[in-house]
Amino acid sequence: MANPQARQSERKCTVRLAKATDIPQVIAIDTENTGLSKAEYWEDLLERYNSRSTDVDDDTQPKSVKRYRFFLVACDGEAVLGFIIGEVRAWEFGSPPCGWIFAIGVRNNTRQGGVGHVLLEALNDRFRKAGVSKVRTMLARDDTLIMSFFRSQGMMAGPFIQFEKDL
Ligand SMILES: CC(C)(COP(=O)(O)OP(=O)(O)OC[C@H]1O[C@@H](n2cnc3c(N)ncnc32)[C@H](O)[C@@H]1OP(=O)(O)O)[C@@H](O)C(=O)NCCC(=O)NCCS
């Protein structure tokens, strides 16, 4: 399964908060993955998630400015290899505080090199530091790739089900 060429990127990549100059590359990865280019969406997300410049590890910040929203990128130098977005949410759907993963994407030619794993672990570390011990996500039933990925990371079906109807 593992792609030895891409594995080099796992060794080289670093994970940090996304910044404005990363957004064109994030858009390119997302467009490659989903077939839809949504520039405004990504710019808005950056503003909402990373407008504060400090990461969770910044001990110079008082506890009151603890970070709960994370828009992270995995980089090799200036090249963005992938991104992940997540947030700590409390009491919605009757759930005690937990981390939610809203999106993940890895550049096509870098996949199966451990970048997805590194991104997820970086987000989970930040969730732990924010004080939660559970992480959740939602995925399309027929998306076998993303399902295999999350299963491989130890995630499994949880106690909630999703309901919807056409309006
Ligand atoms: C899912 C995704 C994030 C995985 O990223 P990645 O960097 O390739 O993942 P990793 O290399 O860390 O793989 C970790 C594990 O996931 C599983 N996995 C990854 N790719 C897989 C594939 N193509 N088939 C089956 N399992 C796979 C494997 O168990 C793998 O472990 P292994 O390499 O030891 O076998 C990436 O494929 C992707 O971006 N897919 C598109 C996502 C998308 O469409 N997002 C939009 C909706 S949120």
The ligand as an SDF file (V2000), in Angstrom:
LIG
                    3D

 48 50  0  0  0  0  0  0  0  0999 V2000
   -7.6880   10.1870    2.3370 C   0  0  0  0  0  0  0  0  0  0  0  0
   -6.3730   10.9340    2.1560 C   0  0  0  0  0  0  0  0  0  0  0  0
   -6.4160   12.2170    3.0000 C   0  0  0  0  0  0  0  0  0  0  0  0
   -5.2420   10.0330    2.6930 C   0  0  0  0  0  0  0  0  0  0  0  0
   -4.0240   10.7580    2.6450 O   0  0  0  0  0  0  0  0  0  0  0  0
   -2.6090    9.9750    2.5010 P   0  0  0  0  0  0  0  0  0  0  0  0
   -1.5290   10.9380    2.7380 O   0  0  0  0  0  0  0  0  0  0  0  0
   -2.5970    9.2200    1.2180 O   0  0  0  0  0  0  0  0  0  0  0  0
   -2.7400    8.9410    3.7140 O   0  0  0  0  0  0  0  0  0  0  0  0
   -1.5610    8.1100    4.4130 P   0  0  0  0  0  0  0  0  0  0  0  0
   -0.4440    7.8830    3.4610 O   0  0  0  0  0  0  0  0  0  0  0  0
   -1.2310    8.7510    5.7210 O   0  0  0  0  0  0  0  0  0  0  0  0
   -2.2750    6.7170    4.6450 O   0  0  0  0  0  0  0  0  0  0  0  0
   -2.6230    6.2330    5.9390 C   0  0  0  0  0  0  0  0  0  0  0  0
   -3.4180    4.9680    5.7530 C   0  0  0  0  0  0  0  0  0  0  0  0
   -4.6690    5.2460    5.0760 O   0  0  0  0  0  0  0  0  0  0  0  0
   -5.0380    4.1110    4.2800 C   0  0  0  0  0  0  0  0  0  0  0  0
   -5.0700    4.5080    2.8720 N   0  0  0  0  0  0  0  0  0  0  0  0
   -4.4950    5.6000    2.2930 C   0  0  0  0  0  0  0  0  0  0  0  0
   -4.7430    5.6160    0.9670 N   0  0  0  0  0  0  0  0  0  0  0  0
   -5.4330    4.4960    0.6960 C   0  0  0  0  0  0  0  0  0  0  0  0
   -5.9550    3.9240   -0.5100 C   0  0  0  0  0  0  0  0  0  0  0  0
   -5.7980    4.5330   -1.7030 N   0  0  0  0  0  0  0  0  0  0  0  0
   -6.6510    2.7600   -0.4280 N   0  0  0  0  0  0  0  0  0  0  0  0
   -6.8310    2.1380    0.7600 C   0  0  0  0  0  0  0  0  0  0  0  0
   -6.3410    2.6250    1.9350 N   0  0  0  0  0  0  0  0  0  0  0  0
   -5.6640    3.7780    1.9010 C   0  0  0  0  0  0  0  0  0  0  0  0
   -3.9360    3.0640    4.4830 C   0  0  0  0  0  0  0  0  0  0  0  0
   -4.3230    2.1840    5.5240 O   0  0  0  0  0  0  0  0  0  0  0  0
   -2.7410    3.9200    4.9030 C   0  0  0  0  0  0  0  0  0  0  0  0
   -1.8020    3.2150    5.6810 O   0  0  0  0  0  0  0  0  0  0  0  0
   -0.5680    2.4080    4.9550 P   0  0  0  0  0  0  0  0  0  0  0  0
    0.0520    3.3800    3.9840 O   0  0  0  0  0  0  0  0  0  0  0  0
    0.3180    2.0380    6.0660 O   0  0  0  0  0  0  0  0  0  0  0  0
   -1.2050    1.2660    4.2660 O   0  0  0  0  0  0  0  0  0  0  0  0
   -6.0610   11.2560    0.6670 C   0  0  0  0  0  0  0  0  0  0  0  0
   -6.1900   10.0740   -0.0900 O   0  0  0  0  0  0  0  0  0  0  0  0
   -6.9920   12.2810    0.0660 C   0  0  0  0  0  0  0  0  0  0  0  0
   -6.7480   13.4880    0.1470 O   0  0  0  0  0  0  0  0  0  0  0  0
   -8.0840   11.8390   -0.5200 N   0  0  0  0  0  0  0  0  0  0  0  0
   -9.0890   12.7370   -1.0670 C   0  0  0  0  0  0  0  0  0  0  0  0
   -9.8650   13.3030    0.0940 C   0  0  0  0  0  0  0  0  0  0  0  0
  -11.0650   14.0770   -0.3350 C   0  0  0  0  0  0  0  0  0  0  0  0
  -11.6530   13.8300   -1.3590 O   0  0  0  0  0  0  0  0  0  0  0  0
  -11.4180   15.0540    0.5240 N   0  0  0  0  0  0  0  0  0  0  0  0
  -12.6150   15.8140    0.2650 C   0  0  0  0  0  0  0  0  0  0  0  0
  -13.6750   15.4650    1.3010 C   0  0  0  0  0  0  0  0  0  0  0  0
  -13.1280   15.8380    2.9610 S   0  0  0  0  0  0  0  0  0  0  0  0
  1  2  1  0
  2  3  1  0
  2  4  1  0
  2 36  1  0
  4  5  1  0
  5  6  1  0
  6  7  2  0
  6  8  1  0
  6  9  1  0
  9 10  1  0
 10 11  2  0
 10 12  1  0
 10 13  1  0
 13 14  1  0
 14 15  1  0
 15 16  1  0
 15 30  1  0
 16 17  1  0
 17 18  1  0
 17 28  1  0
 18 19  1  0
 18 27  1  0
 19 20  2  0
 20 21  1  0
 21 22  1  0
 21 27  2  0
 22 23  1  0
 22 24  2  0
 24 25  1  0
 25 26  2  0
 26 27  1  0
 28 29  1  0
 28 30  1  0
 30 31  1  0
 31 32  1  0
 32 33  2  0
 32 34  1  0
 32 35  1  0
 36 37  1  0
 36 38  1  0
 38 39  2  0
 38 40  1  0
 40 41  1  0
 41 42  1  0
 42 43  1  0
 43 44  2  0
 43 45  1  0
 45 46  1  0
 46 47  1  0
 47 48  1  0
M  END
$$$$
